[in-house]
Amino acid sequence: MNPATALTSGKIQPDGSYQLGSAGAADGIPKGTYKVSVFALDESGIKPGVLPGEAPPMKSLVAERYRSGETSGLVCEVNGSTTFDIKVEHP
């Protein structure tokens, strides 16, 4: 997988930690340099059994610029077992 085009994701845990994966939740990602985007929504208003189209809109927990790797200004170099502390601004 070419890091320039690799799509990876991970879920942010309540304590702020996360693990990234390209095929599974925590299988890791190939070595390389990555532009980083962060997409986090406040899901606290979602009630069980409510269909997605019926739920109220969720509020973003991060400033709009972090939603794209092109505008976030966040870049990470992965070279083995790597940990990143990513700090973002609230909207």
Stockholm file with secondary structure:
# STOCKHOLM 1.0

chainA/1-91         MNPATALTSGKIQPDGSYQLGSAGAADGIPKGTYKVSVFALDESGIKPGVLPGEAPPMKSLVAERYRSGETSGLVCEVNGSTTFDIKVEHP
#=GR chainA/1-91 SS CCTTTCCCBCCCCTTSCCCCBSSSTTSBCCSEEEEECCCCBCCTTCCTTCCGGGSCCCCBSSCGGGGSTTTSCEEEEECSSCCCCCCCCCC
#=GC SS_cons        CCTTTCCCBCCCCTTSCCCCBSSSTTSBCCSEEEEECCCCBCCTTCCTTCCGGGSCCCCBSSCGGGGSTTTSCEEEEECSSCCCCCCCCCC
//
